Amino acid sequence: MKLSYDRTRMKRITAASEFGKVAVLFGGASTEREVSLVSGSAVLAALQRRGIDAQGFDPRDTPLAQLPQLGIDRVWIALHGPGGEDGTVQGALEVLGVPYTGSGVLGSALGMDKLRTKRLAAAMGVMTADSVVLRTVADCASALERLGLPMIVKPATQGSSVGMTKVTAAAELEPAFRAAAAVDDVVFAEKWITGAEYTVAVLHRRVLPAIRIEAANAFYDYEAKYKRNDTKYHCPAGLSAQAEAHMASLALAAFDAVGAEGWGRADFMADHTGRPLLLEINTVPGMTDHSLVPMAARAAGIDFEELCWQVLETSFVRESLTGVRG
């Protein structure tokens, strides 16, 4: 079985039965497993409340190859991190002929890679912070010379700020590199940006209201995202209509640069002049009670159940060539 892709097949669904039997993929084996379990459980409950025949499916415990045997018609991907939003599971579903939500193999793989996202986005006119790839400890000196302090060290293909460290002194750089290298083969340092942080969600090519984030920590890290209750979120973000529209256009351009589709989120930091610089895009954003896409959707008049429904609609651009599914 194979899937064919056609964006013109995207449609709005009016009856739960049209979705068929749905599996919500959650858990997995990445460093973001716990967040994925929370996201997926929330999505599953929302779909079931809307009358959709949905069940949970953890690919860590059950082979994906069992999806067709279970009669699954489509998949809602709530897997975060490597193995879930990097094109791996998307490729497996392509082979199995099971339609799925969100970005395809290429968009997922590129979107997961912060470094390549930066390079492709810059080619589309979306500015990003200056950065240096750290291949070995020896590269730390050139990063200090080029970027100065403070800076942030990041693994290229982890989500939820896993492995990131803010570096404020030269002695902190090598440990930061080793911490990032422990979870990823590709590490880079990025110039620290001191302005406001924003996130912009995209749903069916519609850009939702921007959110301005105020983290109590040094930056919006894993703890601030999922554990602390003193992180502040502002939606509306306090931008002028022109600035909001500009950031929306940058979010869509970043999505187009990597081939992302369906739904997701683009994150920005404003520099000292107020210019937004792209940090990354997220093709399978969190759906927990601390998550940003549900927050932006509420501001646009879309409740959580409707958001989950509309994300599931993105699976209709893919159809099994056998005609059995999709």
Secondary structure, DSSP 8 states (H G I E B T S, - for coil): --EEE-GGG-----SGGGG-EEEEE---SSTTHHHHHHHHHHHHHHHHHTT-EEEEE-TTTS-TTHHHHTT--EEEE---STTTSSSHHHHHHHHHT--BSS--HHHHHHHH-HHHHHHHHHHTT--B--EEE-SSGGGHHHHHHHH-SSEEEEETT--TTTT-EEE-SGGGHHHHHHHHHTT-S-EEEEE---S-EEEEEEETTEE---EEEE-SSSSS-HHHHHT-S--EEESS-S--HHHHHHHHHHHHHHHHHHT--SEEEEEEEE-TTS-EEEEEEESS---STT-HHHHHHHHTT--HHHHHHHHHHGGGGEEETTSS--
